[in-house]
């Protein structure tokens, strides 16, 4: 239970008691995703009468509130850093900068637009399954990516998390993230080539991009 609550504290703003640290928090990332997915399905059932466009906007708002915009922040910082930085040192410096630049702002706008439109267009019969998958798979994928790429720099919560992920954590996560393995392998190759591994922002960006892929798949497949 301590490990689950530690994962809940890392990934959400949901009440989870006193601050907790656990070396096995990574094993519970998919479970946290399942919890968020369940809350999203409940919101979908309650809000359906409002019409899909407004419902989709409120679901996005719920995700932002539940996660504290953790992954949106990672997406913006990552696109700013890798879009504007040329050397490893430049990229890591920009990743630590809390300001949002052009690349980050564009990434956020496009992320919201794509996810909003996808939520509108997903057929009703598969909506619940897509909503749950969109929250479980990306969080499992973060664990897989952290193990594959390793930590880019000493210090920082993301680096510490990457160093804590073991083979059995990855094995658990792969049960859920297997469909994303080709994409995660590309992420791992890119991040390792540019900065030698991942940071917390890189993992947040990977989460957002996986979520987008799943929502688009829900529309197209």
Buried (B, 14 or more C-beta within 10 A) or exposed (E): EEBBBBBBBBBBBBEBEEEBEBEBBBBBBBBBBBBBBBBBBEBBEEBEEEEBEEBBBBBBEBBBEBBEBBBBBBBBBBBBBBBBBEEBEBBBEBBEEEEBBEBBEBBBEEBBEBBBBBBBBBEEEEBBEBBBBBBBBBBBBBBBBBBBBBBBBEEBEBBEBBBBBBEEBBEBBBEBBBBBEEBBBEBBEEBBEBBBBBBBBBBBBBBBBBBBBBBBBBBEE
